[in-house]
Amino acid sequence: MNDQTELLVCIKCRSGQQMAKDSRRSGQALFDTLTQLDRPAGLRVTAVECLQNCDHGCTVALRGGARWTYVYGNVDENADPAMILNGAAQYLATADGIIPWRERPEHFKRNCVARIPPLEVPHV
């Protein structure tokens, strides 16, 4: 299922730190690294201005098609890019976006800020 899947990266994230207005933000550094690495087929990396999780490190979100959207915080721009892309590959491999708990990257288990249902939720 490789339909319209996006990894949103907040480029304004400062990892909760005060910084000069013209300083390169950690969110921008994360975005730059992610766009330079090989990524799963069907994954588009998109910069966004703000995901409103400012005091909790860099923040990213995975969304696409009929899948649930997940928002993750406390991302380290230096240590976590490969983990994010591996998690995105797992996300892409699902029909609904729900990666089985035991298979999720540890960071995804502990730093999920929100889980948002798809626009059209199947009736149960």
C-alpha positions in Angstrom: 0.0 0.0 0.0 2.1 2.9 -1.2 -0.6 5.5 -1.8 0.1 9.1 -0.9 2.1 8.4 2.2 3.8 11.4 3.8 6.3 11.9 6.6 5.6 15.4 7.9 8.6 17.1 9.6 8.2 20.2 11.7 11.1 22.4 10.5 10.5 25.1 13.2 11.2 22.6 16.1 13.9 23.9 18.4 13.9 20.9 20.8 12.5 23.1 23.5 15.6 25.4 23.4 15.9 29.1 23.1 17.8 30.1 20.0 18.7 33.1 17.9 16.1 33.9 15.3 18.6 33.2 12.5 19.9 29.9 14.0 19.4 26.6 12.1 16.7 24.7 14.0 16.9 21.1 14.9 13.7 20.4 12.9 15.3 21.8 9.8 18.4 19.7 10.3 16.2 16.6 10.7 14.3 17.4 7.5 17.5 18.0 5.6 18.9 14.6 6.8 15.7 12.7 6.0 15.6 14.1 2.5 19.2 13.0 1.8 18.8 9.4 3.0 17.3 6.6 0.9 13.7 6.3 1.9 11.0 3.6 1.3 9.3 3.7 -2.1 6.0 5.6 -1.8 7.1 7.9 1.0 7.2 11.6 0.5 9.0 13.7 3.1 7.3 17.1 3.6 8.4 20.1 5.6 5.7 21.8 7.7 5.9 25.0 9.7 4.7 23.7 13.1 3.1 20.6 14.6 2.4 22.4 18.0 4.6 20.1 20.1 7.3 22.7 20.7 8.5 21.7 24.2 9.0 18.1 23.3 11.8 17.9 20.8 11.5 17.5 17.1 8.2 16.2 15.9 7.1 14.2 12.9 3.9 12.7 11.7 3.1 9.8 9.4 -0.1 9.9 7.3 -1.5 8.4 4.2 -4.5 7.1 2.4 -7.0 5.2 4.6 -4.4 4.8 7.3 -4.4 6.3 10.8 -2.1 9.3 11.3 0.6 9.1 14.0 2.4 12.1 15.5 5.7 11.4 17.3 7.8 13.8 19.5 11.1 13.8 21.2 12.9 12.9 18.0 16.7 13.5 17.9 17.8 15.0 14.6 21.1 13.2 14.7 20.3 9.8 16.2 16.8 9.1 14.9 16.6 9.6 11.1 17.2 5.9 10.3 14.7 4.8 12.9 12.1 7.1 11.5 12.6 5.8 8.0 12.5 2.2 9.3 9.2 3.0 11.1 7.9 4.6 8.0 8.6 1.5 6.0 6.6 -0.5 8.6 3.8 2.0 8.4 3.7 1.7 4.6 3.5 -2.1 4.8 0.1 -1.8 6.6 -3.3 -1.2 5.2 -4.5 0.8 8.2 -1.3 2.4 9.5 -1.3 0.3 12.7 2.1 -1.3 13.2 1.8 -4.2 15.7 2.9 -3.0 19.1 5.8 -5.4 19.5 7.1 -4.6 16.0 7.2 -0.8 16.5 10.4 1.0 17.0 10.9 1.6 20.7 10.8 5.3 20.2 7.4 5.1 18.4 6.0 3.1 21.4 7.2 5.7 24.0 6.8 9.0 22.1 3.5 8.9 20.3 1.8 12.3 20.8 -1.4 11.5 19.0 -3.1 8.9 16.8 -5.7 10.4 14.5 -8.2 8.3 12.6 -8.4 8.3 8.8 -11.0 10.7 7.2 -13.3 7.8 6.5 -13.4 5.4 9.4 -15.0 2.0 8.6 -18.1 1.3 10.6 -17.8 -1.3 13.3 
